Amino acid sequence: MEFGFSDEQLLLQKTLRQYAKSELLPNYHRWDRGEKFPREKILELGQLGILGLRAPERFGGQDASFVAGGIASEELSRGDFNYSQFIQLSAIAAELLRENASPEVQAEWLPRLASGEALFAFALTEPAVGSDAANLTTRAVKQGDEYVITGEKASITLGGFADVAIVFARTGEAGARGISAFLVPLDRPGITRQVYQSPGERLSARGSLFFDGTRIPARFRLGEEREGFHSAMVSFDFNRAFIALACVGAALQSLDETVEYTKTRQAFGRPLAKFEGVSFQVAEQLTVLEGARLIAYKCLWLKDQGLPHTKESAMSKWLGPKVSVEAIHACILLHGHYGYNQESPLEQRLRDVIGLEIGDGTPEIMKGIVAREVYGREYMSYR
Ligand SMILES: Cc1cc2nc3c(=O)[nH]c(=O)nc-3n(C[C@H](O)[C@H](O)[C@H](O)COP(=O)(O)OP(=O)(O)OC[C@H]3O[C@@H](n4cnc5c(N)ncnc54)[C@H](O)[C@@H]3O)c2cc1C
């Protein structure tokens, strides 16, 4: 059994932790308070090699492992939780393209994905379906050598400023088997956007994408018709571990800050850290976070080995956000009134992390997947 990272992975961890501390953390609050997020920052991530982690080297990517993607997600979140979403969405798009697109479409889009020139969103959810995404109603109708897409995609991360979306639309019968995936450049005619007022994750401009007879070339279909839903589920299976690690990274950073704070803040003539009521809380939170972190890395390691990991993915996605929210909440309380203050990053982290208790699958749906993997499909409540 091997729990350590490779030398290369340790270097990635060290480099990104430093980058998060010096470049991201000092600016974390700015994009939350309405300052426009500069596009150059995304190109900077491209130059760092972070966006092309899962893109092939011949297209400007890194061909890195999924574990490396997890490290990037965890470390960048220590500086700015929202940066993990660039990693998640570029990794999903890179996977979907390399597995399902023609060589020409890969050559056209993967270099732009890796450089940050083309920022991708993932558009599955609709106003009437989230957990039950297999019942989506957005339609893609084939007309000659084009598809015509009509419908609304809701709650789309980066919806406000992504350049391209992987859109899941119905091309066939009802249910999961009638869904196909498409690469849709968002500058096409017939597309409008609406950004939501979110309590957190404001950098990511989550919102709706409206497609009104939007035409795309048929070659932008990813994979065969009717295989789109399966592709979405394959993406979830690694992305849920990335999400868990993003949440854990934000929580571990909060605990680091809390350890420092409670060493210096005095009460009753001694540092707060001397009270076991304080230090034991830190110990407890670190212990459960380490458990969540290990499941997430195990999931990614399984993926790298080509082994089944759906159960570990759902376990990660349930546990990681949950224990991270609890840990950050505890950190706020341990900072006293200084924690309940917008001068501290803690309250923003709490708002940000709560979003990913829901995004990519709720706790109930995650537990349903774990139960399905244990009991078998015949015991699912909705089959
Ligand atoms: C921050 C954030 C980012 C997101 N980013 C994206 C994105 O980039 N792309 C995208 O496509 N979507 C995105 N989403 C949407 C997200 O995936 C959905 O919100 C999520 O899948 C839940 O769907 P819903 O909101 O429709 O809730 P619903 O499905 O309506 O569920 C509501 C409640 O009912 C519970 N419930 C539903 N079914 C069951 C069941 N069978 N058993 C028990 N309980 C059940 C749920 O657990 C939940 O508590 C994002 C959401 C958030 C909050």
PDBQT file of the ligand as one rigid body, heavy atoms in Angstrom, charges set to zero:
ROOT
HETATM    1  C1  LIG A 401     -23.072  25.875  -6.981  1.00  0.00    +0.000 C 
HETATM    2  C2  LIG A 401     -23.760  25.039  -8.033  1.00  0.00    +0.000 A 
HETATM    3  C3  LIG A 401     -23.107  24.801  -9.223  1.00  0.00    +0.000 A 
HETATM    4  C4  LIG A 401     -23.745  24.053 -10.230  1.00  0.00    +0.000 A 
HETATM    5  N1  LIG A 401     -23.112  23.902 -11.438  1.00  0.00    +0.000 NA
HETATM    6  C5  LIG A 401     -23.734  23.190 -12.415  1.00  0.00    +0.000 A 
HETATM    7  C6  LIG A 401     -23.139  23.075 -13.717  1.00  0.00    +0.000 A 
HETATM    8  O1  LIG A 401     -22.051  23.605 -13.984  1.00  0.00    +0.000 OA
HETATM    9  N2  LIG A 401     -23.794  22.361 -14.662  1.00  0.00    +0.000 N 
HETATM   10  C7  LIG A 401     -24.997  21.772 -14.447  1.00  0.00    +0.000 A 
HETATM   11  O2  LIG A 401     -25.518  21.137 -15.345  1.00  0.00    +0.000 OA
HETATM   12  N3  LIG A 401     -25.615  21.889 -13.227  1.00  0.00    +0.000 NA
HETATM   13  C8  LIG A 401     -25.014  22.589 -12.228  1.00  0.00    +0.000 A 
HETATM   14  N4  LIG A 401     -25.627  22.744 -11.006  1.00  0.00    +0.000 N 
HETATM   15  C9  LIG A 401     -26.927  22.135 -10.795  1.00  0.00    +0.000 C 
HETATM   16  C10 LIG A 401     -26.849  20.927  -9.866  1.00  0.00    +0.000 C 
HETATM   17  O3  LIG A 401     -26.178  19.855 -10.460  1.00  0.00    +0.000 OA
HETATM   18  C11 LIG A 401     -28.270  20.594  -9.416  1.00  0.00    +0.000 C 
HETATM   19  O4  LIG A 401     -28.723  21.693  -8.658  1.00  0.00    +0.000 OA
HETATM   20  C12 LIG A 401     -28.325  19.324  -8.588  1.00  0.00    +0.000 C 
HETATM   21  O5  LIG A 401     -28.088  18.193  -9.394  1.00  0.00    +0.000 OA
HETATM   22  C13 LIG A 401     -29.671  19.163  -7.876  1.00  0.00    +0.000 C 
HETATM   23  O6  LIG A 401     -30.734  19.350  -8.756  1.00  0.00    +0.000 OA
HETATM   24  P1  LIG A 401     -31.903  20.386  -8.393  1.00  0.00    +0.000 P 
HETATM   25  O7  LIG A 401     -31.284  21.650  -7.978  1.00  0.00    +0.000 OA
HETATM   26  O8  LIG A 401     -32.843  20.403  -9.534  1.00  0.00    +0.000 OA
HETATM   27  O9  LIG A 401     -32.612  19.770  -7.125  1.00  0.00    +0.000 OA
HETATM   28  P2  LIG A 401     -33.790  18.689  -7.107  1.00  0.00    +0.000 P 
HETATM   29  O10 LIG A 401     -33.441  17.551  -7.987  1.00  0.00    +0.000 OA
HETATM   30  O11 LIG A 401     -35.080  19.372  -7.346  1.00  0.00    +0.000 OA
HETATM   31  O12 LIG A 401     -33.715  18.201  -5.596  1.00  0.00    +0.000 OA
HETATM   32  C14 LIG A 401     -34.219  18.996  -4.536  1.00  0.00    +0.000 C 
HETATM   33  C15 LIG A 401     -34.057  18.210  -3.228  1.00  0.00    +0.000 C 
HETATM   34  O13 LIG A 401     -34.735  16.951  -3.341  1.00  0.00    +0.000 OA
HETATM   35  C16 LIG A 401     -33.832  15.890  -3.061  1.00  0.00    +0.000 C 
HETATM   36  N5  LIG A 401     -34.136  14.731  -3.920  1.00  0.00    +0.000 N 
HETATM   37  C17 LIG A 401     -34.320  14.701  -5.266  1.00  0.00    +0.000 A 
HETATM   38  N6  LIG A 401     -34.515  13.434  -5.673  1.00  0.00    +0.000 NA
HETATM   39  C18 LIG A 401     -34.415  12.643  -4.572  1.00  0.00    +0.000 A 
HETATM   40  C19 LIG A 401     -34.482  11.226  -4.346  1.00  0.00    +0.000 A 
HETATM   41  N7  LIG A 401     -34.680  10.367  -5.350  1.00  0.00    +0.000 N 
HETATM   42  N8  LIG A 401     -34.316  10.800  -3.079  1.00  0.00    +0.000 NA
HETATM   43  C20 LIG A 401     -34.103  11.657  -2.046  1.00  0.00    +0.000 A 
HETATM   44  N9  LIG A 401     -34.024  12.995  -2.208  1.00  0.00    +0.000 NA
HETATM   45  C21 LIG A 401     -34.167  13.479  -3.455  1.00  0.00    +0.000 A 
HETATM   46  C22 LIG A 401     -32.451  16.450  -3.414  1.00  0.00    +0.000 C 
HETATM   47  O14 LIG A 401     -31.444  15.724  -2.722  1.00  0.00    +0.000 OA
HETATM   48  C23 LIG A 401     -32.598  17.880  -2.932  1.00  0.00    +0.000 C 
HETATM   49  O15 LIG A 401     -32.374  17.949  -1.549  1.00  0.00    +0.000 OA
HETATM   50  C24 LIG A 401     -25.028  23.506 -10.000  1.00  0.00    +0.000 A 
HETATM   51  C25 LIG A 401     -25.653  23.748  -8.787  1.00  0.00    +0.000 A 
HETATM   52  C26 LIG A 401     -25.052  24.515  -7.818  1.00  0.00    +0.000 A 
HETATM   53  C27 LIG A 401     -25.779  24.798  -6.533  1.00  0.00    +0.000 C 
ENDROOT
TORSDOF 0
